[in-house]
Amino acid sequence: SNTMKSTEIFTSRGCPYKCSFCAIVATFNRSLRFRSIENVEAEVVEVKKNYGTDHVVIADDTFGLKSGRLEALCDVFTKHKISSWNCDTRVDAVDPESLRMMHKSGCTKVAFGVESGSPRLIALNEKKITPERVIAAVREAHEAGIKHIEANFIVGSHPDETYDDLMQTAALIRQLPISFISVSITVPYPGTPNFEYMKERNLIETYDWSKYVMFGKAPRWRTVHFTSDDLLAYQKKLNRSFYLNPKYMLRM
């Protein structure tokens, strides 16, 4: 059959950054742990041999942060003839050379966490990137031949987001030649700076964690400038304006 057999592999856990919306900080406290390349290679060999896996999803929170590892892992994928793989990373963790290397070893999709197109909001989030770097990274991934590029955004990534910030995100999205977009609604995970900020301002209406989902239902919290309904409406608006854009239709 021509179905793709895929598996997820973690090569590291955690992330050294401290973005205000992110629960990784709460769980791993900014520590970063790496598996050895030999250990990852043994898993690649095992899944290929025992299950005929031909596509690997790198499940790391942020792939490619430690220099030298990316090259070594690309070599592993090439050596064991993995047909394709994909990963999530940061726009400042890649450059033209690393992206070409990724493409050569079978990387067919890269997802970038962008969150917002507003420099003010990126600073509040402590994300430490710039909209210029986002545009450049997407272009470099394209030029390297990576087939699909995804960008992830969050409505209310910082609870002080205004409509103007959101419109800067919409403007950035229009400039990105990407294949997929993911727009989620901020979730005030306990242990995150956003949770503290929103709790202090009485913006959270329930502490029933089963209600804490990113997609699909009206949140039981709000942000400073957006009601719960606004959050949902803006999420839909950003998603729609991307997928219904004639430029996107032509590209696909």
Buried (B, 14 or more C-beta within 10 A) or exposed (E): EEEEEBBEBBBBBBBEBBBBBBBBBEBBEEEBEBBEBEEBBEBBEEBBEEEEBBBBBBBBBBBBBBEEBBBBBBBBBEEBEBEBBBBBBBBBBBBBEBBBBBBEBBBBBBBBBBBBBBBBBBEBBBBEBBBEBBBBBBBBBBEBEBBBBBBBBBBBBBBBBBEEBBEBBBEBBEEBEBBBBBBBBBBBBEBBBBBEBBBEEEBBEEEEEEBBEBEEEEBBBBBBBBEBEBBBBBBEBBBEBBEEEEEBEEEE
